[in-house]
Amino acid sequence: MVTEQTAATAPSLNDIIQFEIPPLLRRQHLNRDVIIGLVGDRGDGKSLGGGIIALIDFMLQGDPCWSNMQIGAAFEVDDMTAYRYGFQQGGVASFYSEPLDMDRFLKFDKMYHGGLFFIDEINIAIADARRAMSNQNLQSDDVGQMLRKLECGLIYTCIHEMFVDVRIRDMTDIFIRTSDTALSPEGLNRRQRQGLEFEWIIYPMTRKLTGRRYADTGQTLDPVYIKGQPFWGAIDSLEMQKRKKYSVKVGQGESMSMEMKESHQVLEARSQWGWLYDEIQKLHDDRIPDVLDRTLWEYLKLKERGVSPVAVGKQLSLMGITKRSWRSGRWKYVIDTFDLKNCQGLDRTEVVLTEG
């Protein structure tokens, strides 16, 4: 008679996939508490890239994955491959993420243990959670310590590193800047279609990946190129209610179908406030460290947009954009200048935008 405990621990086809597909970035002899951040513009493949790393480096190892996305993968294992590992026949090995409660994540709830957090658009997800729960914030100033205590890793995506919560950003072990090579000068010259190939520029922020830190060497890893065409449709932002599977060849005897679905809350928040993130990033890229309130409202064209300064001010606070008292009841908003190109913050232009 097979007991429930025996059945739960009995080997299955799920256990062999990790030996057929090697991890991408994770060093399996090290602790699980690695933090990986993927940054890039919309459409540059950061969500897909994060999902692939979550699947291959964690879920295939049997680690639970809690995510604000829905991730699922099914591997068809042929009889020959299964037989090599002691199984009588092949079949399907399936892996699925579990829903992430952002409130519990912000509190580093003990219900999460021994797995991986994958948070797509972490800046938007945290801002949305803070909006729903007054004064909600990360409970610990040492994110790394809490992840070690929970024995959990963290993968996140964000449109730009400037918007990542400083406590998470400072503890990030590996940054990956993703871009669609179709939008490079070479890709444009050869009329390459978007979604065919993504370039990863990998920044080893701590020694967990290469034994050296980017801040010390100033060197990124050689670019890695991810072929995107096999994954076309894996993320369907426009058809949220449909669950589709897309076949992907991953080896000699195995094929995989993978599905990912973005968070409804993240999609709504991006639709409402995506323009504001874009405009603030432009100030960052132009090396503008401070903007006076009324000047910022004019720059953002709030009257034309029909958006109130009060609503924008609240959203800026949720985005981590701080404001400081200036004079005569006026405020100036401080733009985060951190950029991966130098890791220490951009050279701050000592200028405050003022009214003409």
C-alpha positions as CSV (number, residue, x, y, z in Angstrom):
1,M,0.0,0.0,0.0
2,V,1.4,3.4,-1.0
3,T,0.9,6.0,1.7
4,E,0.3,9.7,1.0
5,Q,3.8,10.5,2.3
6,T,5.4,7.9,0.0
7,A,3.4,9.1,-3.0
8,A,4.5,12.7,-2.3
9,T,8.2,11.8,-2.2
10,A,8.2,9.2,-5.0
11,P,10.4,10.1,-7.9
12,S,8.5,11.3,-11.0
13,L,9.4,12.5,-14.5
14,N,9.6,16.1,-13.0
15,D,12.7,15.1,-11.2
16,I,14.7,14.3,-14.4
17,I,14.2,17.5,-16.4
18,Q,16.8,19.4,-14.3
19,F,19.5,17.0,-15.5
20,E,18.5,17.4,-19.1
21,I,18.4,21.2,-19.1
22,P,21.3,22.9,-17.2
23,P,20.7,26.1,-15.1
24,L,21.4,29.4,-16.7
25,L,22.7,31.6,-13.9
26,R,22.2,29.8,-10.6
27,R,25.1,28.3,-8.8
28,Q,23.5,25.2,-7.3
29,H,26.1,24.7,-4.6
30,L,25.4,28.2,-3.2
31,N,22.5,29.3,-1.1
32,R,19.2,29.9,-2.8
33,D,19.0,33.6,-1.9
34,V,20.2,35.0,-5.2
35,I,18.5,38.2,-6.4
36,I,18.3,38.7,-10.2
37,G,16.8,41.9,-11.8
38,L,15.9,42.2,-15.5
39,V,15.5,45.7,-16.9
40,G,14.5,47.0,-20.3
41,D,11.9,48.8,-22.3
42,R,8.5,47.3,-23.0
43,G,8.7,44.7,-25.6
44,D,12.4,44.0,-24.9
45,G,11.7,40.5,-23.5
46,K,12.4,41.1,-19.8
47,S,9.2,39.3,-18.6
48,L,9.9,36.4,-20.9
49,G,13.5,36.3,-19.8
50,G,12.6,36.4,-16.1
51,G,10.1,33.6,-16.6
52,I,12.6,31.4,-18.4
53,I,15.2,31.9,-15.6
54,A,12.5,31.2,-12.9
55,L,11.6,28.0,-14.7
56,I,15.0,26.6,-15.6
57,D,17.0,27.7,-12.5
58,F,14.4,27.1,-9.8
59,M,11.1,25.4,-10.8
60,L,12.9,22.5,-12.6
61,Q,14.9,22.0,-9.3
62,G,11.6,21.4,-7.5
63,D,11.5,24.8,-5.9
64,P,8.1,26.4,-5.6
65,C,7.8,29.7,-7.5
66,W,5.4,32.4,-6.2
67,S,4.7,35.0,-8.9
68,N,2.3,37.8,-9.9
69,M,2.4,36.1,-13.3
70,Q,1.0,32.7,-14.2
71,I,3.8,30.5,-15.4
72,G,3.3,26.9,-16.6
73,A,5.4,24.5,-18.5
74,A,4.9,20.9,-19.7
75,F,7.7,18.8,-21.0
76,E,7.0,15.8,-23.1
77,V,9.6,13.1,-22.2
78,D,10.1,10.3,-24.6
79,D,10.4,6.6,-23.5
80,M,14.1,6.4,-24.3
81,T,15.0,9.5,-22.1
82,A,12.7,8.2,-19.3
83,Y,14.3,4.7,-19.4
84,R,17.8,6.2,-18.8
85,Y,16.6,7.4,-15.5
86,G,14.9,4.2,-14.4
87,F,11.3,4.9,-15.6
88,Q,9.4,2.3,-17.6
89,Q,8.0,4.9,-20.0
90,G,7.9,8.5,-20.8
91,G,5.1,11.0,-20.3
92,V,4.6,14.7,-19.3
93,A,6.4,16.6,-16.6
94,S,4.5,19.7,-15.6
95,F,5.6,22.8,-13.6
96,Y,3.4,25.6,-12.5
97,S,3.9,28.8,-10.5
98,E,1.8,29.7,-7.5
99,P,0.0,33.0,-6.9
100,L,2.0,35.6,-5.0
101,D,0.3,37.7,-2.2
102,M,2.1,41.0,-2.4
103,D,1.0,42.0,1.1
104,R,2.6,38.9,2.5
105,F,5.7,39.4,0.4
106,L,6.1,43.0,1.7
107,K,6.0,41.5,5.2
108,F,8.3,38.6,4.2
109,D,5.7,36.2,5.6
110,K,7.0,32.9,6.9
111,M,4.5,31.1,4.8
112,Y,7.0,31.6,2.0
113,H,10.0,29.3,2.5
114,G,12.4,27.4,0.4
115,G,11.4,28.8,-3.1
116,L,11.5,31.7,-5.4
117,F,9.7,35.0,-5.7
118,F,9.3,36.1,-9.4
119,I,7.8,39.6,-9.5
120,D,7.1,41.0,-12.9
121,E,7.2,44.9,-13.0
122,I,8.2,45.0,-9.4
123,N,8.0,48.8,-9.2
124,I,4.4,48.7,-10.4
125,A,3.4,45.7,-8.3
126,I,4.8,47.2,-5.1
127,A,3.2,50.6,-5.8
128,D,-0.2,48.9,-6.4
129,A,0.1,47.0,-3.2
130,R,1.0,50.1,-1.2
131,R,-1.9,52.0,-2.8
132,A,-4.3,49.3,-1.6
133,M,-2.8,49.1,1.9
134,S,-2.1,52.3,3.7
135,N,1.5,52.8,4.8
136,Q,2.5,49.4,3.4
137,N,6.2,49.1,3.1
138,L,9.0,46.5,3.1
139,Q,9.2,45.4,6.7
140,S,12.9,44.9,6.7
141,D,15.7,47.2,5.8
142,D,17.9,44.1,5.1
143,V,16.1,42.4,2.2
144,G,19.1,40.0,1.8
145,Q,18.9,38.9,5.4
146,M,15.2,38.1,5.1
147,L,15.6,36.1,1.9
148,R,18.4,34.1,3.6
149,K,16.2,33.5,6.6
150,L,13.3,32.3,4.3
151,E,15.8,30.4,2.1
152,C,14.3,32.1,-1.0
153,G,15.5,33.7,-4.2
154,L,14.1,36.7,-6.0
155,I,13.8,37.5,-9.7
156,Y,12.1,40.7,-10.7
157,T,11.7,42.8,-13.8
158,C,11.5,46.6,-14.1
159,I,11.5,49.1,-16.9
160,H,14.6,50.8,-15.5
161,E,16.8,50.3,-12.5
162,M,16.1,53.7,-11.1
163,F,12.6,52.6,-10.1
164,V,13.7,49.6,-8.1
165,D,13.2,50.0,-4.4
166,V,16.7,50.9,-3.1
167,R,16.8,48.1,-0.5
168,I,16.2,45.5,-3.2
169,R,18.4,47.3,-5.8
170,D,21.4,47.4,-3.4
171,M,21.1,43.7,-2.7
172,T,20.7,42.6,-6.4
173,D,23.3,40.0,-7.3
174,I,22.8,40.0,-11.0
175,F,21.3,42.7,-13.3
176,I,20.4,41.8,-16.9
177,R,19.7,44.6,-19.4
178,T,17.5,43.1,-22.2
179,S,17.0,44.6,-25.6
180,D,15.4,43.4,-28.9
181,T,18.2,43.2,-31.5
182,A,15.6,44.2,-34.1
183,L,15.9,47.8,-32.8
184,S,19.7,47.9,-33.0
185,P,21.3,49.7,-36.0
186,E,22.2,46.4,-37.5
187,G,18.8,44.9,-36.9
188,L,17.2,47.9,-38.5
189,N,19.5,47.8,-41.5
190,R,18.7,44.1,-42.2
191,R,15.0,44.8,-41.6
192,Q,14.8,42.2,-38.8
193,R,11.4,41.5,-37.3
194,Q,10.9,42.2,-33.6
195,G,10.8,39.3,-31.2
196,L,13.3,37.1,-33.1
197,E,16.3,37.7,-30.8
198,F,17.0,39.4,-27.5
199,E,20.4,40.5,-26.3
200,W,21.3,40.1,-22.6
201,I,24.0,42.3,-21.1
202,I,24.7,40.7,-17.7
203,Y,26.1,42.8,-14.8
204,P,27.6,40.6,-11.9
205,M,26.9,43.0,-9.1
206,T,28.2,40.6,-6.4
207,R,30.6,37.7,-6.6
208,K,27.8,35.1,-6.7
209,L,28.1,34.7,-10.5
210,T,31.7,35.1,-11.5
211,G,33.6,35.6,-8.3
212,R,34.1,39.3,-9.3
213,R,32.0,42.4,-9.0
214,Y,31.1,44.7,-11.8
215,A,31.8,47.7,-9.5
216,D,35.4,46.5,-9.2
217,T,36.1,45.4,-12.8
218,G,33.8,47.6,-14.8
219,Q,33.3,44.6,-17.0
220,T,30.0,43.0,-18.0
221,L,29.8,39.4,-19.3
222,D,29.9,38.9,-23.0
223,P,26.5,39.5,-24.5
224,V,24.1,36.5,-24.5
225,Y,21.6,36.2,-27.3
226,I,18.2,34.6,-26.6
227,K,16.3,33.3,-29.6
228,G,12.8,34.7,-29.1
229,Q,10.9,33.1,-32.0
230,P,10.3,29.7,-30.3
231,F,8.6,31.6,-27.5
232,W,6.3,33.8,-29.6
233,G,3.0,34.1,-27.8
234,A,4.2,32.8,-24.5
235,I,3.1,36.1,-23.0
236,D,-0.3,37.3,-24.3
237,S,-1.0,40.7,-22.8
238,L,-4.1,41.4,-24.9
239,E,-6.0,38.1,-24.4
240,M,-5.9,37.7,-20.7
241,Q,-8.8,35.2,-20.5
242,K,-7.3,32.8,-23.0
243,R,-4.8,30.2,-21.9
244,K,-2.7,29.1,-24.8
245,K,0.3,26.7,-25.1
246,Y,3.2,27.1,-27.4
247,S,5.6,24.3,-28.3
248,V,9.2,24.9,-27.8
249,K,12.0,22.5,-28.7
250,V,14.5,22.1,-25.9
251,G,16.5,19.0,-26.7
252,Q,16.9,15.8,-28.6
253,G,14.1,13.9,-27.1
254,E,12.1,16.4,-25.2
255,S,9.7,19.1,-26.2
256,M,8.2,21.7,-24.0
257,S,5.0,23.8,-24.0
258,M,5.1,27.0,-22.0
259,E,2.5,29.5,-21.0
260,M,2.8,32.8,-19.2
261,K,0.1,35.4,-18.3
262,E,0.7,38.8,-16.9
263,S,-1.0,40.1,-13.8
264,H,-4.3,41.9,-14.4
265,Q,-3.4,44.4,-11.7
266,V,0.0,45.2,-13.2
267,L,-1.6,45.6,-16.7
268,E,-4.1,48.1,-15.3
269,A,-1.6,50.1,-13.4
270,R,0.8,50.2,-16.4
271,S,-2.1,51.4,-18.6
272,Q,-2.9,54.2,-16.1
273,W,0.6,55.3,-15.1
274,G,3.0,54.0,-17.7
275,W,3.3,57.5,-19.2
276,L,4.4,58.9,-15.9
277,Y,7.3,56.3,-15.5
278,D,8.4,57.2,-19.0
279,E,8.4,61.0,-18.3
280,I,10.3,60.6,-15.1
281,Q,12.9,58.4,-16.8
282,K,13.4,61.1,-19.4
283,L,14.4,63.5,-16.6
284,H,16.8,60.8,-15.2
285,D,18.4,60.3,-18.6
286,D,18.8,64.1,-19.0
287,R,20.5,64.1,-15.6
288,I,18.0,66.4,-14.0
289,P,18.1,65.7,-10.2
290,D,15.5,68.1,-8.9
291,V,12.2,69.5,-10.4
292,L,10.0,72.1,-8.7
293,D,6.4,71.1,-8.3
294,R,4.6,73.5,-10.6
295,T,7.4,73.1,-13.2
296,L,6.9,69.4,-13.1
297,W,3.2,69.7,-13.6
298,E,3.8,71.8,-16.6
299,Y,6.4,69.4,-17.9
300,L,4.0,66.5,-17.5
301,K,1.2,68.5,-19.2
302,L,-1.3,67.6,-16.6
303,K,-3.9,70.1,-17.8
304,E,-3.9,68.5,-21.3
305,R,-4.0,65.0,-19.8
306,G,-6.8,65.9,-17.4
307,V,-4.9,64.6,-14.4
308,S,-4.8,66.3,-11.0
309,P,-1.5,67.2,-9.4
310,V,-2.7,65.6,-6.2
311,A,-3.2,62.2,-7.9
312,V,0.2,62.5,-9.6
313,G,1.9,63.5,-6.3
314,K,0.5,60.4,-4.6
315,Q,1.6,58.2,-7.5
316,L,5.1,59.7,-7.5
317,S,5.3,58.8,-3.8
318,L,4.3,55.2,-4.5
319,M,7.0,55.2,-7.2
320,G,9.6,56.1,-4.7
321,I,10.1,59.6,-6.0
322,T,10.6,61.7,-2.9
323,K,9.8,65.4,-2.4
324,R,11.5,67.9,-0.3
325,S,10.5,71.3,1.0
326,W,11.9,74.1,-1.0
327,R,10.7,77.6,0.1
328,S,7.4,79.5,0.4
329,G,5.4,76.4,0.6
330,R,6.9,75.0,-2.6
331,W,8.2,71.5,-3.1
332,K,10.8,69.9,-5.3
333,Y,10.8,66.3,-6.5
334,V,14.1,64.4,-6.3
335,I,14.9,62.1,-9.3
336,D,16.9,59.0,-8.5
337,T,20.1,59.1,-10.6
338,F,21.2,55.4,-10.3
339,D,22.2,53.9,-13.6
340,L,23.9,50.5,-14.3
341,K,26.4,52.2,-16.5
342,N,28.3,53.5,-13.5
343,C,26.5,51.8,-10.5
344,Q,27.1,54.8,-8.3
345,G,24.5,57.2,-9.6
346,L,24.8,59.4,-12.6
347,D,26.9,62.6,-12.4
348,R,24.4,64.9,-10.9
349,T,23.8,68.1,-12.9
350,E,23.7,70.8,-10.4
351,V,20.6,72.4,-11.8
352,V,17.1,72.8,-10.5
353,L,14.4,73.2,-13.1
354,T,12.8,76.5,-12.4
355,E,9.8,78.4,-13.8
356,G,10.6,80.7,-16.6
